[in-house]
Amino acid sequence: MNGVRKSVAAAGIAGSMLFGGVAGAMLYGATTLTASAATTPTPPPSSAAPAGKFVPNETAAHEAGESAAREAQENAGQVPTVP
């Protein structure tokens, strides 16, 4: 009977080691995927100068609510920085 107990204990230990190895590999794989997904490049900030030439909005509705400083920047061909 002593030999049977040793065999059962050895099988239990081997099974738990196998299960632990598989579970550890799965967790390691998941954290590796999460870490690589978190390091995607970020787009440049929206404050970057737009490509192309600035074209002001000269409609009457837009001009009615516009400040003199903004209109001066538009007339100078600059992208407005004031409201």
N, C-alpha and C positions, 0 to 999 in steps of 0.2 A: 504494500500500500504506500510505502514511503516513496517509491519510484514514481508512482502515478501522481502523487502530490507535486513532486519536483517537475514532472512533465507539464502539468497544468499550470504551475507557477511560471515556468519558462515560456509557455505559450502565451500566457497573459502578459508577461513583460514584453515579449516580442511584438504582440499585437498592439500594445499601448505605444511602443516605440514607433511602429509603423504608422499608426494613426497620428501620433504627434508630429512625425516628419511630414506627412501629407498636409496636415493642418498648418504647420509652419510654412511650408512652401506656398500654400495658397495665400496665406496672409502676407508673406513677403512679396508675392506677385501683385497682390492688390495694392500694397503701399507703393510699389515701384511704379505701377500704372498711374496712381494718384499723383505721385511726385512729378512724373513726366508731364502729366496733363496740367499741373499747376505752373509749369515753367514755359508756357507758350509766350511768344513775343507779344508785347502790347503795342497797339497802334500809336502813331505819333499824336501828341496833344492837338486839340482842335484849334489852338491859338496859332498854329502854323499859318503862314501866308498862303492864301488860296492860289492855285495855278491860274494863269490867264489874266486878262485885263479886267479891272473893276468897271462895271457898268451901273451908274446910279439909277435909282427908281425915281422917275420924274413925273409920275402920275399926280393929279391934283389931290387925290385923297391922301397920298403919302406926304406930299409937300405941306399940307395943312397942319400936320402934327409934328413937323420937323423943326428943330432948333436952328438958330442962325449959325452956330458953330459947326453943326453937322452939315448944313448946306454948303458952308465954306470948304469943308474937307471934300465933299462930293465934287464941287466945282473945280477943285485943285487936282482931281483925279485920284484922290487918296481913299483908302477904305476907311469909312467913318469909325472913330473910336469913342465918340461922345453920343449920348442919346438924343 
